[in-house]
């Protein structure tokens, strides 16, 4: 794993000797890393621990060792892939998240819902949506949450090219915000976004 970068903006989130992952396969081993404000990428091969790391950072997955120092202002993480969410409507999902994040931006949510062609799906249950539309529900919520740290897992999978361009345009602007961090996990780091740091979980230690 690569080493921690020197923070270029106020400290937001940090791990110290973090270990964790699925109970039968701890894929993260003693990771120490610091994320400051900006746009960050976590990349690596299949099974290297990208999603597990995001879950550890959010508190959705319990660490086996080490610690995660959370920032004030909240960490956004969402996973709607499970069947337990199938009957929930898009609007209900957004309403649930709105109550959790004090800096929630309803105007931005509306703008994104229109830009990503999700306005017409607001009152549909998730099981009626395509894989791409279901992913958009999470993406729109994350971008509108106002959380200090927003965690996005493979945000471009199953999206049409217009939607990918829309999300990337948002991330380019978000990268310039001085008091928020965006941590994105995907197989490879893009060369068309202004990245503050890249953490390659498949890199040799």
N, C-alpha and C positions, 0 to 999 in steps of 0.2 A: 504494500500500500504506500502511496506517496505521502510525503510529510506535510505538515500543516503550513499554509502560507502565512506570511506576516500580515496581520489585519491592517487594512487600509482605511477602515471606517470604524465607528463605535462597535464594540463587541456585542454580538447578538446571541450566538449559540455555540456551545463547546462540548466536546466529548473528551473524557479522560480515561484511558485504558479500558475503553468500552468493549465488552464481549457480549455476543448474543446471537439470536437467530432461532430457527426451528429447534425444538427440544432435542431432536435426534441428530442435529447437524448445525453446530454453532459456526455460522459463516463469517461473523465479524469477530476478530480476535485482537483485543487490546488496541483499539483504534483511538488515537488522540488527534483531534482536528478542531480547528476553529473556523467558524463561518461569520464573516462580518456582513455589513450591508452590501447588496448587489445581487448579481445573478450567478449562481454556482451550479456546477454539473457533477453528478456522481455517475460514473460509467463503468463498464466492465462486461465480461462474458456472462452468459446464462448461468444462473446459480451462484454467482459470486457474492451476492448479498445486497444488491441495490435496494430492493423493496424492503428487505429486513431492516436495513439501516434507516430508511425513512420511518418505518414503524417504531423503531427504537427511539428515534428522535422525537416522535409524536407522543410517546408513552403508550401506544397501542400494543407494543410488544415489550414484555418485561426483560430487562437486561440480566444477563447471567453474571456480570461483573463490571466494575468500573462505574462511571456516572455520566449523566447528561445534565449540563447546566442550562436550564431553560431561561429565555428572556422574558421580561414583562411584555404584555401585549398579545400573548398567545401564539400558538403554533397551529396552523391549519393542516389537517390531514383528513382525507375521506376515501372510503373504499365501498363502492356500491355494487361490486361484482357479485356478491352473494345472493342466493334466492330469497333470503329473508327480507330483502328490500323490494321484491318484485311488485307487491301490491301498493307501494307508496307512490304517490304522484310526484311529478317534478316540483310543483309548487310547494308541496308538503316538505320535501327535502330541503328546499331553499329556506322555508320558514323555520325549520328546526335549526339550521345553521345560523340563521339571522339572530336567534336568541342567544347564541353562544359567543358571538363576537361583537363587542361594543362598537367597533369602528366599521361595522358592516356598511357598505355603500350600495343602497338600493338603486340609485340612479345609474351606477356603473353596471349593476346586474341587468337592468333593463336594456342598456346599450349593448351589452354583450349578448343577451338573449336574442336581440334583433339581428346583430351582426352574424351570429352563428346559427341563425334560422331555428331557434328553439322556442320562440314566442308561441308558436302554434301548438307546442307540445306541453305547455305549462300544466294542464289538467289531466294529462295522460298518466296512467301507472307505468312504472319503469319496465315492466315485462313486455309492454307493447313497443318499446323503443329498440332501434338498432344498437349494435355495440358502440358505434361512433357517437350516436346521440346520448347514450347512457354515459359515456365518458365526458361529453360536453356538460352534462349536469354537474359533475364534480369540478370540472375546470372553471366554469362560470362562478360557482360558489367560492372556489379558492381565490380567484382573481378579485372577487367582490368582497371577500371576508374582512379585509383590513387588518389581518393578523400580522404581527411583527415578522414571523417566519411562515412562509407558505411552501408546503412540500407537494411536489407533483411527480407522479410515477408514470413514465412513458406517455406524456400528454398528447403525442401526435399519432398514436396507434389508432387505426380505423377511421381517421378523420380525412375529409376531402381536402384538396389543396387550398381552396379558399379559406377553410377553417384553420389550416396550419398557418397560412400567411397571417391571418387575424391574430392568432395566439402569439406568433413570433413578433409581430408588431407591438403587441402589448408588452411582451417581455423585454424588448429593446428599451421601451420607455421606463419600465419598472426597474431596470438595471441602474438607472440614474437616481433613484430615490434614496435619500441619505439615511433613512432609519428603518428600512425593511430589507429582508433577505428572501430570496427565492431559490430553493434547492430542488433541482430537477434530476431525476434518475432516468437514464436511458443507456442503450448499448454503447453509443459513441457520442462524444462531445461535438456539437455543431461548429462549423467555421464561419457562420453568418450571424452569430449573436455575440454581444460583448460580455464575455465571461470574466467574473472576478476570480474564480478558482476552478480547478478541475481535480476531482478525487477519483483516481482510477483504482477500483478495488481488485482488478486483475493484475495490477503492476507488481513486480517482485518487490519484496520488502528489503 
